Amino acid sequence: MSSLESNILRVLDMLVPKIILRRQGLSRPIILGIAGLQGSGKSTWASQIVKLLSSSYELQAITVSLDDLYKTHDDLIALRGKDPQNKLYRTRGQPGTHDEQLASQFFQDLEAWVGEDELKIPSFDKSRFGGEGDRAPILEWPVVQGKVDVVVFEGWCVGFRALSDSDVELKHQAAQKSREPEGNESINTLAEHQLSHLKELNQNLQRYNNAFMGPQHFDFMIHIDTNDLRNVYRWRLQQEHALIKAKGSGMTDEQVLAFVRGYMPGYELFLDGLREGFFGAKSERQVRVILDIERRAKNIEVI
């Protein structure tokens, strides 16, 4: 058994008895969120959890990715052009770049779904438009039939909760006082963005929380975290180097650093709240897995 599989089984042993108990009182599937830092292996965790829920616990599961809920290519381009000064929307990923109506409708359909008919899962094709991506045609969306006990919903900002405007202002002010040079593995990037843009990001997240991504929409949460946020840069560099070795092309190290820095404001604003507890203190419905630079689990704790 690999160390990854062993860690996942440890986490599932903590959660599955609670999942089974909760599932008995519900007609809908259990919603299990997976919040994972970029490069932490959250997609691998999601696929392995689906596999192990079936093989070790006899629970049927499917996975849904936040990435498949992006706006169309045209809408992403329009969002980028709306305010060219807003660096947060130069690439897809931030709250505001997803199709909130599509996401809300999908989870409403999921809430009412009992497995007797087909359920189509939205799909986003990242290969289209030279890597900018576009929503896949609906005929290409995955279709699920039959009983499903658990839906694993994964994404880099799944589990983030919006702050008050005053808290956003305080974090921005603190970042300005301790600003770091651009271009390195900075975990203090908020000062590089206008306060109005950060508040807009926060407002977008608040809508997500209300519509489909707040704690009221989940039953359990797994948070894949790290003991050093700079590891996100290192993990993403490792992934890109492996891609270049396998495919012969990919981003330069400088491009990877810039790419990760585009997501860092979300971590700086919202990660503390997730660490404190997505469902509130001592809910015992969240498991936090803390990884070191080698992605080894240094600690696994119930929150």
N, C-alpha and C positions, 0 to 999 in steps of 0.2 A: 504494500500500500504506500502510495506517495505521501509526502508530508502535506501537500495541499489537500488530498482526499482525507487524510487524518484530521486536519484542522476543520474541514467542512463538516465531518462527522461529529466532531466535538461541539460545533455550533448547533448542528441539527439536534443532537441529543439534549441540548438545553431548551430548544424551541418546540420540537415535534410533539411532546406530550401536551403542551399548551395549544398547539395548532389543532391537534385531534380533538381536544375538549371543546375548543371554540367552534370548530367545523360542525360538530354535532348539532349545534343550535342555529345553523345558517343554511339557507337554501343556495346561496351564492358561494363561489369559491373564496378561500382565504386570500387576502392580498398581502404578500410578503415583499417589502421593499428591500432593495440592495443599493445602498449609497456607497460609492467607491471613488477614491481619488483616481485621476487619470494615470494609467499605467500600472495600477494596483492589481489588475487582473479581475475586475468585477464581472466582465462578460464570461470569463472562464468559471468564476464562482457560480454565476447564474446557471450556466449550462450543466455544471457538475451537480448543483443542488437539485435541478430537475431530474437528472439521472438517478441520484441517490435517494431522492424521495420515493421514486418508483421501486428501485431495486432493494432498498433496505427498510422502507417503511410502508410500502404498498399504498402510496399516495400519488395520484396522477397530477402532474404539474405541467405548466407551460411557462415560457418566458416572454416578456414584453419589454422592449427597450424604449426609453425616452427618446433616443435618437430617431426612432421611426415615426415620431410625432412632429417632426419639423414642418415648418411652412413649405410651400412649393418654392421652386427655384425663383420664379418671378417675384413672389412675395418677399423672399429673402433679399433679392436685389433691390426691391423697392424700399425695404426697411433700411438697408445700408445707405441708400441714396437720400433718404429723408433727412438725415443729419450726418453729413460726411465727417464732422468733427467728433462724432461719438465712436471711439475706438472699440467699444464693447461689442459692436455689431459687425466688425470687419470680417469675422468668421461666424459660422453658426455655432450654437451651443448655449449661449446665455438665455436666461428667462426673457422672453420676448421674441425669440426666434422659433418658437414652436407654435403649432396651430391649436390654439386653445379650444376652439369649437370642436375640432376633430377629436382632441383628447377627451373633452367632457362627454361627447357623444359616445365614444368608445367605452368609457368607464360606466356610463349609464346603461349601455347595452350589456356590459359585463355584469352589472348589478342585477339586471333582470334575467340574465341567461341561466338556464337550468340544464343545458346540455342536450336538449331535444332537437335543436336545429343548428345550423352552421353559425360560427362566429368568425368573422373576418378580422384579422389583426393588421392594422396599418403597417406599411413598409416604405422606407426611404432608401433610395438607391444612391449611395455615396459616390459611385463611379461616374455618374452622369455629369455633363458640362465640365469636363476636365477636372473632376474631383470636387467641384462645388456642390454637386448632388441635386437631386430632385425627387419628389414623391413618385414611387413606383405606380404604374397603372393598377387600378383596383383588381383587375383580373389576375395580377401577379401576387396579390396579398396572400399570406398564409391563411389557411382555413382550419379551424378546430371543430371537431365533432365529438360528441360523447361527454361523459362525466369528467370534470376537472375539479380537483380538490384545492389546488394552490396555484395562484398566478404570481410568478416572480417578476416584479417590475423593477428594472435596474436603470441607473443613470448617474452621471457624475454629480448632479445637483438634486437628485431625489433625496428627500430628508431635510433640505434647507427650508428654514422658516423665515418669513419677512421680519424685519426690525421696525422699530419706530423711526420716523424721520430724524428725531433728535439723536438716536443711537448711530445712525448712518453719519450724521454730522460729526459726532464725537470721534468715530473711527477715522474719518477723513482728516480731521484736525490732528489726531495723533500721528497719522501717517506723514503728514506734512512736516512735522517736527523731527521725524527720524527718517527722512527720505534717503533712499539708496540710489546709486547711479544706475541708469538704464543699461540693459544688455547683459546683466549677470543673472545668477539664479536667485533673484530677489523674491522674498515673501512679504514685501512691503511695497505694493504697487498702487495703492489707492490714490496716492498723491499725483499719479500720472493721469488721473481722470478728473473731469469736472464733477463737482458735487451734484449738479443737476442730473448728470448722466447716471451717477450711482443711485440717486433717489428714484430715477425712472426704472432702473434695474430692480430696485426693491419693490416698487409698485407693481411691476410685472410679476415678480415672485408672489406677491400677496394675492394677485388674481389666480395664479396657479394653485396656491394653497387653498383658496376658497373653492375652486372648481374641481380639482382632481389630485392635488399633490400635498394637501395638508394632512395632519395626523388622523383626522376624522375619516380619511379615505383608505387608511391602512389598518391592518391587524397586527403586523409585526415588522421589525426593521433589523437588518444586518448592516452595520457600518464598518467598512474596510478603511482603516485609518493608518497613520504612521506616527513614529516618534520624532520625525523631522520632516516638515513640509517640503523642504528642498529636495527630498527624495522623488517628488513628482517629476522634477526636471530630469533626474538621473534615470528613472524608470522609462520616461518617454524617449530619452536618448537611446537607451538600450533597445527599445522596440524599433526605433527608426533604423538603427545600425543593423538589426536582424533583418528588417525589410530590405535594406539596400543589398545585403549579402544574398538574400533569396531572390530578389527581383531585379537587382542591378541599378535601381534608381530610388530616390527618396529625398527628403528634405535635408538640407545642410544642418550642422549643429546650431548655427546662428538662427536658422528658420525654426528649429524645434524650440529653442529658448523663447523666441518671440511668440510662437504658438501657445506655449504653456503660460506665458505671462498674460496672455489674453484671458485666461480662465482664472488666474490667481485672485482677482478682486472678489470673485464669488466665495472662494475659500476664506479670504481675509474678513469678509463681512459675516458669513453665515456658518462657518465651521464650528465656532465655539458653541453656538446654540444646539447643533446636532450632538456635539460631544456631551453637553449637559443632559440631553435626553429629548428625543423627538416627541415622545408621548408625555413628557413631564418626568419629574424626579421619581425614581424607584417604581417605574411602571412594570419592570421586569418583562417587557415585550420587545426590548431592543438589546442586541448583542453587538459589542464593539470589539473588533479585531485589530490589534495594533501591530503593524508590520515594520521590520527594520529595512535597511537599504537593500538587503538580499531577498526581500519579500517573505522573510521568515516571521512567523507569528510569535511576537515577544510576550504578548498577553491577550487573553480573551476574557471579557468581562460582561456580565449582565447589567444593564442599566434600568 
